[in-house]
Amino acid sequence: MPKLKTKSGVKKRFKLTASGKVRSSQAGKQHGMIKRTNKQIRNQRGTTILSDQDARIVKKFLPYG
């Protein structure tokens, strides 16, 4: 059997933690920061762990992750 390819969009956007959870950047942080509150901008720093339902979808595209 040939090797399975990883979705190239997923490997750019998500990383797996050591325990197998999916880490991603915060949603809603790409543009339009002027209209966001300062509290929202503070809380969206760094990365976040995806919920189990969303992580299940992402893991389908990471066959060896």
C-alpha positions as a Markdown table, in Angstrom:
| # | Residue | x | y | z |
|---|---|---|---|---|
| 1 | Met | 0.0 | 0.0 | 0.0 |
| 2 | Pro | 1.2 | 3.5 | -0.7 |
| 3 | Lys | 1.7 | 6.0 | 2.1 |
| 4 | Leu | -1.2 | 8.3 | 2.9 |
| 5 | Lys | -0.8 | 12.0 | 2.2 |
| 6 | Thr | -1.4 | 14.6 | 4.9 |
| 7 | Lys | -3.8 | 17.4 | 3.9 |
| 8 | Ser | -1.4 | 20.3 | 3.3 |
| 9 | Gly | -3.8 | 22.9 | 4.7 |
| 10 | Val | -4.1 | 21.0 | 7.9 |
| 11 | Lys | -0.4 | 20.6 | 8.5 |
| 12 | Lys | 0.0 | 24.4 | 8.2 |
| 13 | Arg | -2.8 | 25.2 | 10.6 |
| 14 | Phe | -2.8 | 22.6 | 13.3 |
| 15 | Lys | -0.3 | 20.8 | 15.6 |
| 16 | Leu | -0.7 | 17.8 | 17.8 |
| 17 | Thr | 0.3 | 17.9 | 21.4 |
| 18 | Ala | 2.1 | 15.0 | 23.1 |
| 19 | Ser | -1.2 | 13.7 | 24.6 |
| 20 | Gly | -2.8 | 13.7 | 21.1 |
| 21 | Lys | -4.9 | 16.8 | 21.4 |
| 22 | Val | -5.1 | 19.3 | 18.5 |
| 23 | Arg | -3.6 | 22.8 | 19.0 |
| 24 | Ser | -4.7 | 25.7 | 16.8 |
| 25 | Ser | -4.4 | 29.4 | 16.6 |
| 26 | Gln | -7.3 | 31.4 | 18.1 |
| 27 | Ala | -10.3 | 32.1 | 15.9 |
| 28 | Gly | -11.3 | 35.6 | 14.9 |
| 29 | Lys | -7.8 | 37.0 | 15.1 |
| 30 | Gln | -6.8 | 37.5 | 11.5 |
| 31 | His | -8.1 | 41.0 | 10.8 |
| 32 | Gly | -10.5 | 43.7 | 12.1 |
| 33 | Met | -8.8 | 44.2 | 15.4 |
| 34 | Ile | -10.1 | 47.8 | 15.6 |
| 35 | Lys | -13.6 | 46.7 | 16.2 |
| 36 | Arg | -12.7 | 44.1 | 18.8 |
| 37 | Thr | -12.7 | 45.0 | 22.5 |
| 38 | Asn | -9.3 | 45.0 | 24.3 |
| 39 | Lys | -10.5 | 42.2 | 26.5 |
| 40 | Gln | -11.2 | 40.0 | 23.4 |
| 41 | Ile | -7.8 | 40.8 | 21.9 |
| 42 | Arg | -6.1 | 39.8 | 25.2 |
| 43 | Asn | -8.0 | 36.6 | 25.5 |
| 44 | Gln | -7.2 | 35.6 | 22.0 |
| 45 | Arg | -3.4 | 35.6 | 22.4 |
| 46 | Gly | -1.5 | 32.4 | 21.8 |
| 47 | Thr | -3.1 | 29.1 | 20.8 |
| 48 | Thr | -6.0 | 27.0 | 22.0 |
| 49 | Ile | -7.0 | 23.3 | 22.2 |
| 50 | Leu | -9.8 | 22.3 | 19.9 |
| 51 | Ser | -12.9 | 20.6 | 21.2 |
| 52 | Asp | -13.2 | 16.9 | 20.9 |
| 53 | Gln | -15.8 | 17.2 | 18.1 |
| 54 | Asp | -13.6 | 19.5 | 16.0 |
| 55 | Ala | -10.4 | 17.5 | 16.8 |
| 56 | Arg | -12.0 | 14.4 | 15.4 |
| 57 | Ile | -12.5 | 16.1 | 12.0 |
| 58 | Val | -8.9 | 17.4 | 11.9 |
| 59 | Lys | -7.4 | 14.1 | 12.8 |
| 60 | Lys | -8.9 | 12.5 | 9.7 |
| 61 | Phe | -6.6 | 14.6 | 7.6 |
| 62 | Leu | -3.5 | 13.7 | 9.7 |
| 63 | Pro | -3.1 | 10.0 | 9.1 |
| 64 | Tyr | 0.2 | 9.6 | 10.9 |
| 65 | Gly | -0.3 | 12.3 | 13.5 |
